[in-house]
């Protein structure tokens, strides 16, 4: 019984995520922190904003390629020895990119926390800028691109982005193309790292069994030698105004249909919670959603069909997809148009709204059950410019959402009818 009570007490020593800052070289670097004593683990992320694939304006894939170079360890220790050293101490360090961010992550046991950040600093001070690492990353990346040549979902998805965001960085695959990757040099990677891994773009995210005083002390050591750099506004790219269609012929047994349209909403829009509910009913909610009901249940045209919103600082659009038989291609595409048109015209029913409310509100604990989920949510709220309790306020708004208000909102978003299609078929 004493053991059980002790575990319960330990389980309660958990703080909600909070935002503070660390002053380095005169810059207040934001710090998102959550203490969690349940396990002796610590995770630290250094997130650099406006530093992801959105910045690949000259060579597609440069951001992701640069992250892979950083995953090759230090020049002094080399890839294998650096990796073996970390593994012997149960430390994990990785670099990755999103569309808008570049992320350095390190995780370790509590007693290796200071040591783990020391190794991350060594990596930042002495990246493996060698001909060997450049050649290795190129070979691996080109191989991955070659394997994607028969991934028809990947092909259709990239083609849709090309249609929606023609002649912008969002139109190109984040991994790059064979031509762009082949042209990347060490000078390109060094230039990217020097410009983007800077204090003015950094946000620190830390969670685990560690005191905030220790976090601030060790993070200062980690980042003290980073250049100040320059923070730049993130460009927002609009979806191409004229809808279009692209059909790519491949040796396939199925037709792959990807569709997308503009969505007139800013990342910090106060009505996003309405969009969340509306899109759940249209195509995010799996079985019971409009698209799944019409395309799979009633007509048997596909195993699954989805539509989701992508609302970020750099873009706002709706994207959906399905697979169908080759001879059902036209019917499936027209059904998508019909379902979306009826949705905009007639809105949703009271029953659909209540079911969606129950699901979103009822499944909320699953979205915040782990520390990483809570930290990610706090980071996204901060990154989008919201208050720390924004997510809870949004749930309250969903709970109180009235049918007429939701249907008026849906009818005001006629732009989702302007759909472009990217299709892979035989």
RANORKA-V296616 format. One record per backbone hydrogen bond with DSSP energy under -0.5 kcal/mol. CO is the residue of the C=O (numbers start at 1). NH is the residue of the N-H. Records with the same first field share a line. If there is no record, write none. Layout:
CO->NH + NH
This chain:
1->5
2->6
3->7
4->8
5->9
6->10
7->11
8->12
9->12 + 13
10->13
12->14
13->37
18->20 + 33
20->31
22->24 + 29
24->27
27->24 + 29
28->30
29->22
30->204
31->20 + 33
32->206
33->18
34->208
35->15
39->41
40->110
41->209
42->108
43->207
44->106
45->47 + 205
46->48 + 104
47->49 + 203
48->102
52->55
53->56
55->57
59->62
61->65
62->66
63->67
64->68
65->69
66->70
67->71
69->72
70->73
73->128
74->78
77->81
78->82
79->83
80->84
81->85
82->86
83->87
84->88
85->89
86->89 + 91
87->90
92->107
94->105
96->103
98->53
99->54
100->50 + 51
101->98
102->48
103->96 + 105
104->46
105->94
106->44
107->92
108->42
109->112
110->113
112->116
113->117
114->118
115->119
116->120
117->121
118->122
119->123
120->124
121->125
122->126
126->75
127->129
128->130
130->134
131->135
132->136
133->137
134->138
135->139
136->140
137->141
138->142
139->143
140->144
141->145
142->146
143->147
144->148
146->149
147->150
148->151
150->152
151->155
152->156
153->157
154->158
155->159
156->160
157->161
158->162
159->163
160->164
161->165
163->166
164->240
165->168
168->171
169->172
173->176
177->181
178->182
179->183
180->184
181->184
185->189
186->190
187->191
188->192
189->193
190->194
191->195
192->196
193->197
196->198
198->201
199->202
201->49
202->30
203->47
204->32
205->45
206->34
207->43
208->36 + 210
211->215
212->216
213->217
214->218
215->219
216->220
217->221
218->222
219->223
220->224
223->226
227->199
228->200
236->238
241->243
244->421
246->248 + 423
248->425
250->252
253->326
255->257 + 324
256->258 + 424
257->322
258->422
259->320
260->420
261->318
263->265
266->269
269->272
271->274 + 275
272->276
273->277
274->278
275->279
276->280
277->281
278->282
279->283 + 284
280->285
281->290
282->291
283->307
286->289
289->293
290->294
291->295
292->296 + 297
293->298
294->299
295->301 + 302
296->300
301->325
304->323
306->321
308->319
310->312 + 317
314->237
315->312
316->263
317->310
318->261
319->308
320->259
321->306
322->257
324->255
325->328
326->329
328->332
329->333
330->334
331->335
332->336
333->337
334->338
335->339
336->340
337->341
338->342
339->343
340->344
341->345
342->346
343->347
349->353
350->354
351->355
352->356
353->357
354->358
355->359
356->360
357->361
358->362
359->363
361->364
363->366 + 367
364->367 + 368
365->368
370->374
371->375
372->376
373->377
374->378
375->379
376->380
377->381
378->382
379->383
380->384
381->385 + 386
382->385
387->390
389->393
390->394
391->395
392->396
393->397
394->398
395->399
396->400
397->401
398->401
402->406
403->407
404->408
405->409
406->410
407->411
408->412
410->413
412->414
413->416
414->417
415->418
417->419
420->260
421->246
422->258
423->248 + 425
424->256
425->250
